Amino acid sequence: MPKPTSTPTSKSASKPTSKATSRSKPVLIVSGVVLAATLLGVASYATTRPSGSPSGAGSSAAEVSADPSAGVYPELEAYARRDAADKLALGRADAPVVLIEYADFKCGYCGKFARDTEPELIKRYVDAGTLRIEWRNFPIFGEESEAAARASWAAGQQGRFWEFHKAAYAEGAKEKGFGTERLAALAKEAGVPDLARFTRDTDGAAARAAVRKDQEQGYSLGATSTPSFLVNGRPIAGAQPMEAFTGAIDAAAKAAAAKKPGAAQQPGSGR
């Protein structure tokens, strides 16, 4: 698998242990999972370039066919947790479409997606009840990435994950680093009420276990770059243009509606 090339990766990113990876893989790995892992695994640095940059889109992982079933691997839909108590998720647990994002707070293109694309997806689809977004911490750029991931989880335990997410992905935020004092400042900016608890939770075993679980899921899919996404089992690699996401979400909503002929689900709410 190729390594992320935008920033030196951590040891755990370039060499996940077979023991850790095996725990996160399904007991039976079917061909759909293998193919999807290939799509995500071959995504290079070029795939993560935002719209407007040379070779910014065009990855096979991001292409969306008019056929709502094309490029979709039903086995991967099971990666959506749909847990109403998930503090790192946004939207209805029973929404017809789930977008899973594997991302790192030190990833510049993750930040671009968070600032430029995600708010519009929330307005257009999450608020309409069509889409649920589930976050997966996938720190691959070293110790500060790991610390920021744990801090985001800790903020989530006090109901402030998305506020922390916004603060950590603000323009210029990652350039200030994610040291202990900086993370505390971000938590304060995010409105985390109990900062002492936040600090304890960030360094606690539960945060480490939660981040490790997300990492292992990403590795099991073959993801080696951030951001990487699944939309109802359709892999998308990189900070692709808005159209790649709206196309995938609309197709997924259409497919979900087709499975429930009696439902009045309308894909692409707000269009």
Beta strands, then each sheet from edge to edge (+ up, - down):
strand 1: 89-90
strand 2: 97-103
strand 3: 131-137
strand 4: 228-231
strand 5: 234-237
sheet 1: 1+ 3- 2- 4+ 5-
end
